[in-house]
Amino acid sequence: MECSPNPNVTPKHLDVKREKGITVQWSDGSEKFYSVALLRKQSPSADVRQLREEMARNPLTVLPSNSVGSDKPLTIVNVEPVGHYALRIIFSDGHDTGIYSWPYLWNLPGESQKD
């Protein structure tokens, strides 16, 4: 993962589209879009991190029942600030334990937005 050239990069503006994802304008001048699917898959919560590690070791890992497809599309239910350093994202599948610090979010492979 690439690292921000400045460890103090913070968001200047967040645009949440519940069905699509979050666009962040960063204080370093960059702008990135993070899809709902990417944010859910890359959740920094302990359970999802452990699942990613297990899947890397064993591609035949059995997925938990709540991670298998649903008849409803995955959406963002709510986004809550955590102090001045992170976001907590609540997803429509009930997942709500990931705390996305600004450096963690900046380093996710979002899509760069250009004018």
Buried (B, 14 or more C-beta within 10 A) or exposed (E): EEEBEEEEBBBEEEEBEEEBBBBBBBBBEBBBBBBBEBBBBBBBBEEBEEBBEEEEEEEEEEEEEEBEEEEEEBBBEEBEEEEEEBBBBBBBBEBBBBBBBBBBBBBBEBEEEEE
